[in-house]
Amino acid sequence: MATLTPPRRSPLPALLVMLLAWAGILGAAAPAPKRDNVANAAPPPRAPSTRDSPGWYPSVDPESASVRTGRRVGAPLVAMPLRGGAKSLDELGRTVCRLLSHEDRDSLLALCVTDSEFREILWREFPQSRPATGLQWEDGWRVLGMRLQSGCSDAIGEFGGHYWQFLRFERADSTTRYRNFRLHNGLVLVARNERGVVERHGWLRSAVERKGRFKIYSVRD
């Protein structure tokens, strides 16, 4: 079995930039609301504007520095815990290897963050959630949720049904600390297969940690 390519950074920021461009295009194409006294009149023509350009956002952006720092500083403390998951990063790795061996896609997906955890814990601290972008948590989850679904399915299809002994996680990146959680980025899962060959798996790219619980945050699909 061939060794997988090295992991990449979590794709969420780049994908949300694409979503921002998408949102700008849709905003330009939306029809003007009808007024009561001219319900049947066609909307007047409008001169081209930079607001119609993909990626446009208001020039007044008091939180623009969060793009550089990678986090919003004014995010509130939240009480919601991570449900399920593992008690350590190593336990997360051992559980993943066991589920791959048993081809248990549903349990593997249950190790991933949920939509409610993303909304209440994660999203509000990401720079893409600041008002100037015009993005909502659903925009981020639409991308992340689909990648988690397809990534877990692909992992079962590629690695499922084989014995895997978890050895360790290697990190090609650092841990990013937020107010309510941590992201362990650039993970490489190192495991030994049934032939005794040590392999480095890059499909599980990052994990979220909150109050002693660890869950999968980003995967390669």
N, C-alpha and C positions, 0 to 999 in steps of 0.2 A: 504493500500500500504506500503510495507516494506521500511524502511529508507536505503538509499544507503550506501555503505562502504565509509570510509574516503578517501579523494583524495590523490593521490600520486604526487610526483614532476613531472614536465614536462619531458616526456620521450625522448626528442630530443637528449641530449648528449649520453645516453646509446645506443640508436638506431643507432647513427652515428658511435659509436665504432664498432657495428656489421657491419655497412656498410663498414667500413674501412677493417675489416677482409674479407668481401666479395670481396672488390676491390683487396686485395692482392691475393686471390685465382684466380680471373680472370686474373690478371696480369701474374701469373705463367703459366696459361694455354694458353695464347695467342701465336700464331705461330710466329716464327722469320721472319722478312721481307726478301723477296727474293732479291738477288743481280742480276744485269743484266747479268753477265757472267756465273752465275751458276743457272739459273732460274729453272732448273729441278732437281737440287741436293737437297737431303734431308738435313735438318739442322743437324749440328754435335751434338752429345750428350753433355749435360752440367751437370757438377757436382752439387749436391744439394747445395742450398744456403739458408741462413737465410732470404734472401729477399723474398723467396717463402712462408714464414710463415705468416699465417693470423695475421693482426695487425702490420706488420713490417712497420717502417717508418725510414727515414734517421736519422743517429745519429746527424747530424748537424741540429739543430732545434733552431734557435735563439729566437723563440717565445714560447718555451716550458713552460715558466712560465704562459702563458695564460690559461693553463689547470687548474692550481691551482687557479688563480684569477677569471676564468670564463668568460674572455673577452679579446679581442685583443686591445691593447692600441693604435695602429697606425691606426685604422679605420678612414677614412675621414668623414667629415661632408657631409650629403646628403640633397638635397632640396626637394625630393619627399615626399608628405604628405600621410597620411593614408586616403583612400577614404571611405566615408560612416562611418559606425560604430556609436558610441554614444559619447555624450559630457561629460560623467562622468561614473565611474564604476557602480554607482547605476542606471543610465539610461540604461546602458548595461544590467543589471540584469532585470529591468522592461521590456525591449524590448524582452529579451529572454523568459520571462514568458508569455508575450502576444503571441509570435509566437508559443510557445509550445501549448498554449490553442487553437490556430487556426490551428494547425498542418501544419504550413507553413515552410516546409523544405527549400525551395529555399531562402526565406528571412533570415532564420537562418544561412544558409551557406554564405549568403552575408555579415553577421556580422563577418565572419572569415577573417583572413589575406589572401591575394591573392598571387599567385606565383610571380608577379612582386614586390609586397611589401616585400615579403620574400627575394627575390634576391637583391634588391637595398638598403633596409633599415636594415634588420635583419642579414642575413647570414654573411656578411663581418665582423661582430663584434663577431661572435661565434668562440671559439678556434678551432673548427673542420674545419674552412675555411682557416686556415694557410697553406701555400704551402707544408709543410712537410707531411701532411696527405694524399695528393694526391686526396682529395675529391673536388667535384664541388658542386655548389649550387643545381644542379638538383638532386644530391644524397640525400641531406637533404629534398628537397621538395617532392621527391618521397615518402618518409615515412610520412612526416607531412601532405601533401595533402590528401593522402589516409586515414589517421586517422581522419582528419577533415570531409571528406565526410562520412565515415562510422559512426563516432561519432554523427554527426547531424542526420543521418538517425535513428540510434539507440535511440537517445533522443526522436525523434518524435514518434517512435514506443512504447517506454516505458512510456513516460509522456504526449504525445500529446492527445488533445481532452478533457483534464481536465482543470478546472479553477485553475490558480496559481496566488496568490498575492505575489509579491516580497516583502520581508522584509529587507534583508540585505545580504551582503557578509561577511563571516567569512574567516580569513586567517590562514592557518596552516603553512605558510612560510612567508618569507620577500619579499620585492620588490627589484629587481636587477636593478641597474641603469647602462645603457650603454651610449655611447656618443650621439646616435641619438634616443634613446627610453628607455622605462622602461618596465620590465616584472613584473606583479603582479602574484606571484606564490602561489600555494597551496590554491586556492580559494574553498570555499564551499558556494553554493547558498542556502540561507534559504528562504523558501516560505511557504505560507499557502494554503492548498487545499480547495476544495469546501465543505468539511466536517468540516472545521475550524481547521484541524490538521496541525501543523507546521512540515515541513519536511526539511531535510538537503540534498541537492543534490550535489554529487561529480563529476558529469560527465564533467562540465566545470572547468578545472583545472588551467588555467592561461589566462591572458589577456595582450595584449600589449598596451602601451600608448605612443602617440607621439603628441606633440603640441596640447593638449586638445582633442584628439580623442582616443577612446578606441575600440579595436576589440578583438574578441576571437582568442587566439593563440594556446592553447592546450586543447584537450578534451579526455575523456576516450572513447574508441571504444569497 
